[in-house]
Amino acid sequence: MRCAGPILAILSLILVAGGVLLQFFTILTGAVNSAPLDRFYFLQASTNGIANARNPSRWTFFAVCGADPSSGHNANCGAIVPALPFDPPRNFGTEDGVPEQFIGTNQYFLLSRFMFAFYLIALFFGAIALLTGLLALVSRLGGYISSMTTSIALFFQTLAATLMT
């Protein structure tokens, strides 16, 4: 029973490190168009009737991309914009063919911009939790600090996922 503590500590460090790595993969999509980041996107939609749109269109955190028919990876990405808003009339520069619920509202624009900010905050606290998790291996205070930063990262990650949904 005495060796369960260090094993659980190392296991939790591995899980936090994996979570931080996946956050980096998710946030950097669209900014870098090479493997493995060209496989990640957070929304794909059929945009047949919309002028200036790729079909299908894939929203990433930095660009609207199309899909490569042969490989299925992101391709033909638009301009790289930090915190790209999810707002089809602004993304494509037209209201023709865009569903009515997106026209004349800033709801999705604001939700996506706050989502990006909360993902960055969650990534920051996740990285701090990873660093303090190493301190937790040798001190009880490090365990408390790591627990607190992990909880804060979980809160902001949950909030970002809620806004994304």
N, C-alpha and C positions, 0 to 999 in steps of 0.2 A: 503493500500500500504506500510506502514512503516514496517510491519512484514514480507514482502516478502524477504528482505535481509537475516535475520537469517535463514529462512526456506531454501532458496537456498544454503546458506553456509553449513548447516547441510546435505542437500541432496548431495552436491558436495563432502563433506567429506565421506559420505557413499559410493558414487561411486568410489572415489579414494581408499578407504579401500578395496572394493570388487575387484578392479583391482590389487592391490598389493597382495591380497590373491590368486587370480588366477595366478598371475606371480609366486608366491611361489609354487603352485601346479604344474605348468608347468615345472619349473626349477628342482624341486626335483624328478621328475619322473625317475625311474630306479635306483635311489640311495636308495630308501626305497620301499620295496615290500609289503606294507600293505595298507589297505583301508584308504583313498580314492585314494591314489597316484598310485595304481596298475591299475587304469582305464584310465590314461592319457598316451598319446604317440603322437608324432608329425608326424609320417609316418608309414604306414603299407604297405608291399609289399609281393607279392607272390614270394617265393624263391625256387620253386620246383626243378629246375635243378642245384642248387648251392650246392656243398658239404659243410659240416660243418655249414649249415644254418638251422635255425628253420623255419618251414613253417606254417603260414606266419611269417615274421620277422617284429618286431615293433621297430623303433628307438625311444629311449628316449634321454634325455640329458646326461645320464650317462651310459647307457648299451643298447645292442640289446637284446630284449626279444622275446619270442614266445607268443602265445595266448592260454589260457586255453580253451579247447573246451567246457567244461561244463558251465563255467561262463563268458567267453569272456574277463577276466582280463589278465593283463600281467603275464606271468609265464616263468619259465626256463630262467631267465635272465643271460647274460654272465657276464664277469668281469666288475666291476664298474670302469669307467675311466672318470675323469673330462673332460668336453668339448669333448666328444666322437665325432670323425669326421664322417661325412656321406661319407664313401668311401668303398663300398662293397668289393673290392679286399683286402683291409686292414682289414675290419671288419670280413671277413670270412676266410682270409688266403689263398685264391685261386682266380685264374682268370677263372677257368672252370665254364661255365654257367653264368658268369656275363655279362650283356649287354655291347656291345663294347664302348658306350659313357663313361663308367666309367674306362676303361682300358687305362693306359698311360697318365692320366691327373690328375692334382691336383686341378682342378677347384672346385669340390664339397667338397673336403677336406678343402680348404681354406674358402669357403663360410660358411660351417657349423661351423668352428672354430671362425670366426668373428661373426657369428650369436650368438653364446653362449656368447661371450664377450659383445656384445651389449645388450643382454637380462639382463646380470648382471648390466650393467650401468643403464639401464632403471629401474631395480628393486631398485637400490640404490636411484636414483632421485625420484622414486615413493614413497619410504619410507620417504625421506626427505620432499616431498610435503605433505604427510599425517601429519607429525609432524608440519610443518609450517602452515598447514591448521587449526590446533587447535589455533595457534597464530593469524591466520586471523580472528577468531571469535571476537577478542578483539582489534585488531589494524589494521589500514590501511596498515602500512608497512608490517605486516605479510601477508596481502592479496597480496601485490605486490610480495613478496618473494615466496609465495605459487604458485602464477600464473607462475612465472619464472621457478620454479623447475618442475611444472607440464608440462610446455611446453617442457622443456629439456627431461623429461621422455617420453613424447609423441613422440618426435623426434627419440630418440633411440629405442623405441618400434616399431615405424614404420619402421625404418631402419632394425631392427632384423626380423620383419615379411617379409620385402621385400627380405632379404637374404634367409629366410627360403623357400619362395615361389620359 
